[in-house]
Amino acid sequence: MKVAFLTLGCKVNQVETENMIAEEIRNGNEIVDFDSPADVYVINTCTVTSVADQKSRQMIRRALKNPTARVIVTGCYSNVAFDEISAIDPRIEIRAKTIDFPMNSTSYHTRAYLKIEDGCENFCSYCIIPLARGKIRSKKLSEIRNDVENLVSNGTQEIVLTGIHLGAYGRDLGKNLADAVRACLEVQDLKRLRLSSLESIEFSSELLDLFSDPRLCQHLHLPLQSGSDRILKLMRRPYDRKKFSYITNSVREKVPRITLTTDVIVGFPSESDSDFSDTLNFCRDIGFAKIHVFPFSPRRGTPAFKFDNQIPSEIKKARVDQLLKLSSELEKNFHESQIGRELEVLFEQRIDEFSTGHDKFYSKVFTKNPVKLGKILKIKVESIFRDGVIGRLIE
């Protein structure tokens, strides 16, 4: 039987799809490209924005063009829109369930994503994910360590810990994220460990102390969402500007070269020009290395969906463009700071005549030198190049 998969959304969804693929392979089925003829199409959906919903429906309809194939829909969108998906076509099989804790990232890439947490209970006023993913569930420490050992033994050079609300890891087990990081670092042959996105207020001093281990990558993605205290309160975010600044300053005092990236939502209901100006200035003051920018997307079932003073799309677009321009400036500053440094780069792919990969600060590094992919090698950075930096191999 031929089975085709398509994944939308976050790294957690990708990990879950990898495990579904592994299960099909164990059952003797053939995995084919989503655009190829197949007996079964599986769409792992996302619902974080209205655009994600639209994309999910589009991919479902594409699969339905094969009149004899089974079409299976799973993931976050299926968890909150059963009736909406069912109305598309009666052939659709909806599996409104997520995979809590797959064994590991089964494809054994150079970099592997290891899901250790699912669920979120923050209920920010704009976010549908707590409804789609449910309560916090954490993977046991013993299972995390076993997964890391398996991944390392299969050649994985870098493991990225991920979850829907990673910083909440262990609340249901009487543990915390620092415990999970320690369990990973106990595996002596592990080369690198990286953390995916986590909330700033959940970044404890206990976790910060673990950055003394050089295998823990010095890069943190801390979602800000807004630089306006008024908007942060409307968003039901659990911090204000002062608290966020204190946390980032504390992190940099302990790990001076750490790279900080963030997410920002623009055009939240009632966001004024002054609120947006506060966001621009605050992001500049923090000095993020990169800003991921999202226009506010009203999600039915969340409080913000009914908020007054929804912002027109043309204003959202203009603000997205302004913030992306600032992000480009900050990225350039970050890349310039890397010139002349020696970076240990995990090479992952070849693009044209270049080999490229990332260092522990999450710099994207290019080189023309012949290198073996899947290995960590030292590069001397010479200049900014494309969306990163370029350098030469140090023998």
Order of alpha helices (4+ residues) and beta strands (2+ residues): beta-alpha-beta-beta-alpha-beta-alpha-alpha-beta-beta-alpha-beta-alpha-beta-alpha-beta-alpha-beta-alpha-alpha-beta-alpha-beta-alpha-beta-beta-beta-beta-beta
